[in-house]
Every structure is written in C-alpha cells, then in structure tokens.
Amino acid sequence: MVQFADRMKDMKGSDIRDILRFAAVPGMYYFAGGMPAPELFPVQEMKACADLVMDEMGASAMQYSSTEGYPRLREQIAQRLAEKNNIHADKDQILITSGSQQGLDYAGRVFLNEGDVVVMESPSYLGAINAFKTCQPRFVTVPTDEDGMIMEALDQVLATTPNVKMIYVIPDFQNPTGRTWPLERRKQFMEIVNRYEIPVVEDNPYGELRFDGAPLPALKSLDTKELIIYLGTFSKILAPGYRLAWVCAGAEILKKFNIMQQAASLQASTVSQMETAKYLDTYSVDAHIAAIRETYARRCRLMVDTMAATFPEAVRFTRPKGGLFTWAELPAQIDTRVMAKQALEKMVAYVPGAGFFPNGGNNHCLRLNYSNMPDERIVDGITILAEVIKENLAR
Ligand SMILES: Cc1ncc(COP(=O)(O)O)c(C=O)c1O
C-alpha cells in the first residue's frame, strides 16, 4: 500500500473547492466561492495588452525570468502601495507570487515548525488554514466581534501561549465575515505585536474594494519594526486567472520568501506579469476598480436587504462595507453542512461556516458571496435560501 507523509492526515480538500464545481451548473444560484463578477473582467483591454506584449517583448515574454518578479510590475505595485495604502516600499521589497495563496504557503513554511503556534482570528480564511496545515502547526484563535479581532483577547493569548511563531490577520473586509477593524484596533494591534515582536501576515485582497466609508491605514503602514508581511493580489481588482499577487516585507524576511519561491516554483508567470504591467501602464485600473465597487455595493445591498426581509429573525448576519462576503450565524440547532445539501437541491450554493474555524465547531454559520451573481438572481436565490432555513427551523 502507498504510504503518505504524516502531514496529509490533517489535509482535506477545501469545502470551497468542493462547492466550486457547482458554479458551472446551469441555473445554480451561486453564492459559494469568492469569484469576481466575470462580466467586469477587462477582456478586450487584456486582449490588446497580450498583443502589445507579444509585439514588444517577443520571445522574452515566454522565457524564464527573475524569482522576485518583472521589475516594471514591482515598480507599479510599489507606487500603488504608496498612493493607496501609505506603504512606502521600494520595488526591491516586493516579491511577485502566483496568487496570495502562494504567499500564504510560503509564510507557513518560512515561520512554522511542526507544533509551533499560529494565531489567527476566529473565524478566518479557510485557504490560509489549509495552507498552514501543511506545516502541522497548532492553531490558536482569537475571538472577534463586529469590529474584528478583540485586542484584549489577543494580548491575553500572546501572554499565555508559548511558541507563537506567526500571527495571521485580514483587517479589511475579512473573509469570511466581511468585517473591518477600526483605526483604534489597528493601533492597539501594533502596540501589542511590537511588544511581543512576532511576525504578522496581513492579508489584504479586499482593501481596495471599499464601497462605503473612508479607507483605513494598512497595518503595514503603521509598522515601525518590519514585523508586518503584507500580501496584496490582482485577483479581485483585475482577474484571478493571471494568478498574480505580491508579498511586501522587510529585506530579511523577504529574502526567505524569495528562497522559498526558488524552491517551490522558481517565479510567477512571465507573460502574466508583462500583460498585467502593460494593462497598468495603458489603462486606468482605478476606473476599473471604481466600476467593481459600484457593482459590488449594489449586490451587497441587494443581498443583505433580501436577507433582512426574508430570513427568520433568529439569524444574525453582517452588513459589509466592502469586499465580497457576508456571514450569517443561524440558530445553533441548524447544521449548515447538512443544510447545504438541501440548498443545493434547490439550486442554491453557499459555503458552510465550519471550515473557517481551524479547531472545529461552529456548524451553525455560513458564508455568502455577493460578487458573482447578477442582481436579480441574488434576490431570487436568497429568497429560496430563506425558505430552506425556515424549513430547518420548523423541524
Ligand atoms: C483572504 C484571502 N487571502 C488570499 C486569497 C487568495 O487569493 P489569490 O487569488 O491571490 O491566491 C483569498 C481568495 O479568495 C482570500 O480571500
């Protein structure tokens, strides 16, 4: 019989990937994966960029290139980080990866030995939990409220838990809850981590997708000790299919990520990087993001308003001001994994909440995505889901 490594014991396929296959089922009300609105992808513009890259770069677009990434793209990212996030980094502090998911994988492998502790919000991004699991760490979670991670609880965890090697957080429009940390919490967080001097992965795929209120500073912009490893991605502001993202960190840490990338994949796709850089030089990504925000604002409002109108009162849910997700907590007797099958029979797909808790439990939660479905399908699909919830409550 084939023998597998111990790490495979705890590794399961993600609930999201399982449900992703339902996205292609015709007629499905698909609120599961975090898929951007496909009709907003700049298809014609990227087609023109692909032509320009082939004309101008020729064979070098198809060649191997540097591990750290295409210099022009790293310059453009550095410039955006300064303009949008008040993060002042040189292009040499940026490493291009194949999606932020790869940055998460590297983070785990750079910082975590088997049995080491990784601290994260409860709940947190399922994909990060899965990425870190390959290192067989111990997950210690910090409770959250409407304003994200509770800082007194974080302080308590760090004061009482030995062997904490990394903290993973999503302060902006968190996946799965859609919640955002206010400024005061960000400052408190920095004060705490500066005391303990533990590296922090700040994962920020959604910060630019704010459709309500004023932007808040990234933790990285408040970082005075080079403790923050900032992950950004083109997946939600351009298109996930190019698989392009970046890690921004201090030199000592970034060097380790670079070495990990040399071992894992050599580099991100040369042609993807060149085409994306060409897009950023030729078109206004800000205008594109503005269109995304407008659409998601409308879809989010439609979804939460329909939830408010149709869900039983006992269901609590978030009203996000940006990002892609809302999060619902149902009465404890409902198991959202069991209910997911009933919902799928009625052509509604969501992600059960349990996978977002690394230490299990919380079977009564679910995550809903509002970016992917056209407006009218949001109202119809949520109304059907409300019926499924009511049937379960009546049992
Ligand atoms: C919080 C978070 N981190 C990372 C990722 C992965 O993004 P990418 O497509 O850049 O790999 C996602 C994708 O949904 C996410 O929600």
The ligand as an ORCA input file, in Angstrom:
! r2SCAN-3c Opt
* xyz 0 1
  C      -8.271     36.355      2.493
  C      -7.782     35.756      1.226
  N      -6.468     35.542      1.071
  C      -5.978     35.013     -0.061
  C      -6.802     34.646     -1.105
  C      -6.190     34.023     -2.320
  O      -6.131     34.931     -3.349
  P      -5.281     34.713     -4.670
  O      -6.252     34.550     -5.783
  O      -4.439     35.939     -4.789
  O      -4.445     33.482     -4.475
  C      -8.175     34.849     -0.997
  C      -9.074     34.450     -2.085
  O     -10.247     34.491     -2.021
  C      -8.669     35.419      0.209
  O      -9.974     35.628      0.391
*
